[in-house]
């Protein structure tokens, strides 16, 4: 067994022998004996099921699981295990092609005739000298270590097939593994419909996980002999096992002791259970790599997120998509960060960021909103109730509070006062505002784009800037104040007069 698989699964250690075909089995055509396995491993992922129990217009295997479509999880495990070829068996409308094309070989199962027929659909891509591993696409938590361990156990055993099995407290709905007297696998009994299994077989707790390793040539020859002799009228892949035994070959077992590795997703309850386990796995990986997650139960971190050492993820924070967070950062509490880059030693508090680039030692929040294209350079600050969209905030520049910065370029060391608005849309097109370095923008300034403010310039409080402000100048654009004496008394007298008139 591969060392990394230790503690997760164990290969059956019962004696292995060659067996003659039991007399109760029908006669089968001869199957060629293959003496060795030399070609790279082929992984076949069965993904053509309808997934009707999800009750969704989205194909089951495209439902997201911690930032990836579900089908991407077993594909990633196969890649990481070093598979030479990965074949995904899709439905006729090829719903998975958009997320998998270029990564795997996609074949189509024309009609839903069962798992054996699905593997037949991949026959053109199965090398007769290869080890072939077959897994289901709705088992997202399978790991590369488990696949490697299964392949190595199979190749070392000399068995024609090796099945991953597990013992469950409640095996309802799963195919049951029937053992031969010597402990090898005799057959699998399906339990999907009444009549598939006897009462005694229904009491068996060892189940078929749907994960197999085969000698490629033997698999192809046995598949041609599978018949739909069951209540469902389907061609079941486990039915190749008695065929292989019938010609004197061994079927071995590879026992998986961690049920999470083979957890199948059939509905949204199962998806939630898989998500909880996947999230725990992701969070633990980051913590073991030097990240502090204050409350792992409240942190949602997607599978492809990268986080540097000594970063702290505070409670109720979601870090999603292709986000990369540097070292020694503080993110949270109550932040959502999607597809962002956050540089070393940055701080993000109570804020929502999507598609933003936050530089080293920058500060965001609380209650900031960074939209796609927002770029904060080193040491800059975007503070309370500030929205930034498609704009660059220069190094050490501060936008402390209550501002909207859209389609704007701001230089270094500028200070943007409270209530600043960059009016970027004229009703037809977006325009940019350019604010230089060392600029002091006073409170309640509105910039009507396109407009440029030179370096070291100032604006007067309450100004509406419609023309360029030269470097070092003060831009003031507001009406002069006029005080009307006695105005309050005249309002009182006018109200009294109106009331008398109404009488």
Secondary structure, DSSP 8 states (H G I E B T S, - for coil): --GGGTTTEEE--S--------TTS-------------EEEEEEEE-----GGG-SSS-GGGSEETTEEHHHHHHHHHHHTT-SEEEEEE-TT-TTHHHHBTTBEEEE-SS---HHHHHHTTGGG--TTEEEEEEETT-TT--HHHHHHHHHHHHHHT-SEEEEEEE-S--TTS-EEEE-TTSSEEEEE--SSTTSS-HHHHT--EEEEEEEEEEHHHHHHHHTT----STT----GGGHHHHHHHTT--EEEEEE--GGGG----SHHHHHHHHHHHHHHHHHHHHHTT-EETTGGG-EE-TT-EE-TT-EE-SS-EEETT-EE-TT-EE-SS-EEES-EE-TT-EEES-EEES-EE-TT-EEESS-EE-TT-EE-TT-EEEEEEEEES-EE-TT-EEEEEEEEESEEE-TT-EE-TT-EEE-B-SS-B--EEE-TT-EE-TT-EEESSEEE-TT-EE-TT-EE-S-B-TT-EE---------TTHHHHHHHHHHHHHHHH-
